[in-house]
Amino acid sequence: MENLEFKNRIDLENINATAQKIRTEIGKVIVGQHEMIEQILIAILSNGHVLIEGVPGVAKTLTAKLFAKSISGDFSRIQFTPDLMPSDVTGTTIFNMNTSKFEFKRGPIFGNVILIDEINRAPAKTQAALFEVMEERQITVDGKTYKLEEPFIVLSTQNPIEQEGTYRLPEAQLDRFIFKINVGYPNIEEEIKILENKHNNKGVDELSIIEPFLTKKDIINYRQKIKEIKIDKNLIKYITQIISKTRNNKDLFLGASPRASINIMKTSKTLASLRKRDFVIPDDIKAVCYPVLRHRLILSPEKEMEGVAVESIIKQIIDSVEVPR
């Protein structure tokens, strides 16, 4: 019998070659953190924003900068502070003395990759300024709407430990992030490698190691191709069953919305493409459930007092739903 070679309907070679290039290039600077790098890549190719949470010093900001450097687009970094005003982010209208007209001066949010450092330090008024721009990819100032250029990606960081001078992000804003990525400490071997790299680099700028190799057009084309990834009707039902169980769970005060269902479907397609398949399998869905759901679910007061991790509830829900055959 002849060996039958499986062939995808969709050509995924370019996507996978680019993904491998990103892993290799960022791996020159970042030791370990493979899950964070993979999930940021999935979010970018799924046209979504990312919230990265971890204690200081675990390379959250550096990783976001490296991703921005790999994309040949406009990059802005905004340091959120308690006194930051909405106009400091979106821009403001100023009077031009030469033309005797009011002109809109664009803020740092106008770019392709936006790094927002310590997003939970800005007050609610400034957070609200991000609502429209993150969801609609547009800004309305003085009754005039300004469209943002695609791709538009927000990579935000926050510190879960420090509470002084911080504001809890509203649920509506958390829902705008396709993924929440939790970043932990490196293991001993990884930390040894970090120190060795730092010693051997001898003061070389880490960002200078990365050269832009991913164009804006590439990202837009890859996103269109990923939309063609096949997902079976039974798997769509599987996603809805998981989400439905978050809404009828005694351990949860708030379940997930249909936006979570859509995001699980979108990111499972992207993960399938990165695993060189043009179709989704249940394992893809299970893998993306955690970063999609962990910031959308609110534990019941009892479970919160017990110190239960939301990930354990997500696992229980996934295990309780029958996997389609």
Buried (B, 14 or more C-beta within 10 A) or exposed (E): EEEEEEEBEBEBEEBEEBBEEBBEBBBEBBBBBEBBBBBBBBBBBBBBBBBBBBEEEBBBBBBBBBBBBBBBBBBBBBEBBEEBEBBBBBBBEEEEEEEEEEEBEBBBBBBBBBBBBBBBBBBEEBBBBBBBBBBEBEBEBEEEEBEBEBBBBBBBBBBEEEEEEBBEBEEEBBBBBBBBBBBEEBEEEEEEBBEEBEEEEEEEEBEEBBEEBBEBEBBEEBBEBBEEBBBEEEBBEBBBBBBBBBEEBEBBBBBBBEBBBBBBBBBBBBBBBBBEBBBBBBEBBBBBBBBBBBBBBBBBEEBEEEEBEBBEBBBEBBEEBEBBE
